[in-house]
């Protein structure tokens, strides 16, 4: 069990530290939105180049849960879709690979908005 937890904690923690350092060291120049886009794009690029896969194998959920893991899943899905369905698969594969995560985020976000009454 610790063989899975410790690498996930280390990898996920390092990704979060990188994001925090980007925001802290650049002050107002880099916003959380910039970090979001950078991490997703970085995950796509590293996933397409095959460089993110070893990180996923080592860190498990620590590498797949952060935003860079979402980008990695998009790239992996697009590559698999292109291999099986050609050009159309390249466009639909990423959406198919991440559909469950997107749908659950929408569902639970809606559920929380219905259950809780926001102030303001």
C-alpha atoms as a printed R data frame, in Angstrom:
    type eleno elety resid chain resno       x      y       z
1   ATOM     1    CA   UNK     A     1   0.000  0.000   0.000
2   ATOM     2    CA   UNK     A     2   2.770  2.462   0.857
3   ATOM     3    CA   UNK     A     3   4.388  1.624  -2.491
4   ATOM     4    CA   UNK     A     4   1.441  3.419  -4.142
5   ATOM     5    CA   UNK     A     5   0.749  6.183  -1.648
6   ATOM     6    CA   UNK     A     6   4.228  7.639  -1.207
7   ATOM     7    CA   UNK     A     7   5.062  8.073  -4.933
8   ATOM     8    CA   UNK     A     8   1.587  9.554  -5.557
9   ATOM     9    CA   UNK     A     9   2.055 11.990  -2.682
10  ATOM    10    CA   UNK     A    10   5.530 13.015  -3.865
11  ATOM    11    CA   UNK     A    11   4.596 13.467  -7.539
12  ATOM    12    CA   UNK     A    12   1.311 15.249  -6.817
13  ATOM    13    CA   UNK     A    13   3.010 17.438  -4.232
14  ATOM    14    CA   UNK     A    14   5.792 18.416  -6.618
15  ATOM    15    CA   UNK     A    15   3.261 19.356  -9.306
16  ATOM    16    CA   UNK     A    16   1.377 21.507  -6.784
17  ATOM    17    CA   UNK     A    17   4.613 23.107  -5.571
18  ATOM    18    CA   UNK     A    18   5.489 23.978  -9.163
19  ATOM    19    CA   UNK     A    19   2.131 25.692  -9.638
20  ATOM    20    CA   UNK     A    20   2.440 27.587  -6.365
21  ATOM    21    CA   UNK     A    21   5.967 28.716  -7.224
22  ATOM    22    CA   UNK     A    22   4.773 29.947 -10.616
23  ATOM    23    CA   UNK     A    23   2.197 32.154  -8.921
24  ATOM    24    CA   UNK     A    24   4.364 33.316  -6.003
25  ATOM    25    CA   UNK     A    25   7.550 34.138  -7.883
26  ATOM    26    CA   UNK     A    26   5.874 36.035 -10.705
27  ATOM    27    CA   UNK     A    27   3.452 38.051  -8.515
28  ATOM    28    CA   UNK     A    28   0.670 39.556 -10.653
29  ATOM    29    CA   UNK     A    29   2.016 38.354 -13.998
30  ATOM    30    CA   UNK     A    30   0.857 34.738 -13.640
31  ATOM    31    CA   UNK     A    31  -2.685 34.143 -12.428
32  ATOM    32    CA   UNK     A    32  -4.257 30.813 -11.435
33  ATOM    33    CA   UNK     A    33  -5.879 30.752 -14.886
34  ATOM    34    CA   UNK     A    34  -2.434 30.949 -16.497
35  ATOM    35    CA   UNK     A    35  -1.253 28.042 -14.352
36  ATOM    36    CA   UNK     A    36  -4.350 26.024 -15.309
37  ATOM    37    CA   UNK     A    37  -3.736 26.524 -19.029
38  ATOM    38    CA   UNK     A    38   0.000 25.893 -18.657
39  ATOM    39    CA   UNK     A    39  -0.504 22.626 -16.780
40  ATOM    40    CA   UNK     A    40  -3.148 21.255 -19.164
41  ATOM    41    CA   UNK     A    41  -1.085 22.246 -22.206
42  ATOM    42    CA   UNK     A    42   2.071 20.854 -20.613
43  ATOM    43    CA   UNK     A    43   0.286 17.571 -19.928
44  ATOM    44    CA   UNK     A    44  -0.844 17.380 -23.552
45  ATOM    45    CA   UNK     A    45   2.625 18.098 -24.928
46  ATOM    46    CA   UNK     A    46   4.426 15.763 -22.529
47  ATOM    47    CA   UNK     A    47   1.787 13.066 -23.117
48  ATOM    48    CA   UNK     A    48   2.070 13.365 -26.899
49  ATOM    49    CA   UNK     A    49   5.855 13.094 -26.688
50  ATOM    50    CA   UNK     A    50   5.620 10.049 -24.410
51  ATOM    51    CA   UNK     A    51   7.380 11.823 -21.547
52  ATOM    52    CA   UNK     A    52   4.428 11.871 -19.137
53  ATOM    53    CA   UNK     A    53   3.838  8.095 -19.215
54  ATOM    54    CA   UNK     A    54   6.839  7.241 -16.964
55  ATOM    55    CA   UNK     A    55   5.611  9.827 -14.454
56  ATOM    56    CA   UNK     A    56   2.166  8.194 -14.463
57  ATOM    57    CA   UNK     A    57   3.673  4.745 -13.991
58  ATOM    58    CA   UNK     A    58   5.736  5.972 -11.031
59  ATOM    59    CA   UNK     A    59   3.333  8.440  -9.402
60  ATOM    60    CA   UNK     A    60  -0.040  6.913 -10.250
61  ATOM    61    CA   UNK     A    61  -2.845  9.173  -9.035
62  ATOM    62    CA   UNK     A    62  -0.306 11.839  -8.087
63  ATOM    63    CA   UNK     A    63   0.326 12.334 -11.802
64  ATOM    64    CA   UNK     A    64  -3.162 11.683 -13.205
65  ATOM    65    CA   UNK     A    65  -5.331 13.724 -10.820
66  ATOM    66    CA   UNK     A    66  -3.776 17.221 -11.264
67  ATOM    67    CA   UNK     A    67  -4.508 19.330 -14.330
68  ATOM    68    CA   UNK     A    68  -1.451 18.036 -16.145
69  ATOM    69    CA   UNK     A    69  -2.995 14.558 -15.864
70  ATOM    70    CA   UNK     A    70  -6.113 15.848 -17.630
71  ATOM    71    CA   UNK     A    71  -3.951 17.119 -20.478
72  ATOM    72    CA   UNK     A    72  -2.160 13.780 -20.570
73  ATOM    73    CA   UNK     A    73  -5.496 11.949 -20.798
74  ATOM    74    CA   UNK     A    74  -6.574 14.217 -23.670
75  ATOM    75    CA   UNK     A    75  -3.371 13.519 -25.599
76  ATOM    76    CA   UNK     A    76  -3.482  9.777 -24.933
77  ATOM    77    CA   UNK     A    77  -7.127  9.599 -26.018
78  ATOM    78    CA   UNK     A    78  -6.434 11.594 -29.180
79  ATOM    79    CA   UNK     A    79  -3.507  9.346 -30.108
80  ATOM    80    CA   UNK     A    80  -5.508  6.166 -29.501
81  ATOM    81    CA   UNK     A    81  -8.476  7.612 -31.411
82  ATOM    82    CA   UNK     A    82  -6.268  8.535 -34.349
83  ATOM    83    CA   UNK     A    83  -4.802  5.032 -34.439
84  ATOM    84    CA   UNK     A    84  -8.231  3.392 -34.501
85  ATOM    85    CA   UNK     A    85 -10.389  5.910 -36.429
86  ATOM    86    CA   UNK     A    86  -8.006  8.157 -38.332
87  ATOM    87    CA   UNK     A    87  -8.368 11.931 -38.389
88  ATOM    88    CA   UNK     A    88 -11.868 11.939 -36.877
89  ATOM    89    CA   UNK     A    89 -10.568  9.785 -34.016
90  ATOM    90    CA   UNK     A    90  -7.855 12.338 -33.306
91  ATOM    91    CA   UNK     A    91 -10.564 14.900 -32.549
92  ATOM    92    CA   UNK     A    92 -13.006 12.617 -30.746
93  ATOM    93    CA   UNK     A    93 -10.533 10.419 -28.844
94  ATOM    94    CA   UNK     A    94  -9.579 13.027 -26.267
95  ATOM    95    CA   UNK     A    95 -13.206 13.781 -25.500
96  ATOM    96    CA   UNK     A    96 -14.034 10.083 -25.172
97  ATOM    97    CA   UNK     A    97 -11.065  9.524 -22.855
98  ATOM    98    CA   UNK     A    98 -12.058 12.341 -20.513
99  ATOM    99    CA   UNK     A    99 -15.859 12.181 -20.772
100 ATOM   100    CA   UNK     A   100 -16.431 10.469 -17.417
101 ATOM   101    CA   UNK     A   101 -14.322 13.018 -15.552
102 ATOM   102    CA   UNK     A   102 -16.009 15.959 -17.256
103 ATOM   103    CA   UNK     A   103 -19.498 14.539 -16.733
104 ATOM   104    CA   UNK     A   104 -18.898 13.795 -13.061
105 ATOM   105    CA   UNK     A   105 -17.457 17.286 -12.470
106 ATOM   106    CA   UNK     A   106 -20.562 18.828 -14.032
107 ATOM   107    CA   UNK     A   107 -22.929 16.539 -12.109
108 ATOM   108    CA   UNK     A   108 -21.330 17.057  -8.710
109 ATOM   109    CA   UNK     A   109 -20.916 20.787  -9.309
110 ATOM   110    CA   UNK     A   110 -24.632 21.034 -10.087
111 ATOM   111    CA   UNK     A   111 -25.519 18.866  -7.084
112 ATOM   112    CA   UNK     A   112 -23.528 21.067  -4.708
113 ATOM   113    CA   UNK     A   113 -25.097 24.206  -6.210
114 ATOM   114    CA   UNK     A   114 -28.590 22.776  -5.624
115 ATOM   115    CA   UNK     A   115 -27.928 21.532  -2.089
116 ATOM   116    CA   UNK     A   116 -26.077 24.562  -0.725
117 ATOM   117    CA   UNK     A   117 -27.281 28.152  -0.776
118 ATOM   118    CA   UNK     A   118 -24.397 30.463  -1.693
119 ATOM   119    CA   UNK     A   119 -24.195 33.843  -0.001
120 ATOM   120    CA   UNK     A   120 -23.439 36.986  -1.936
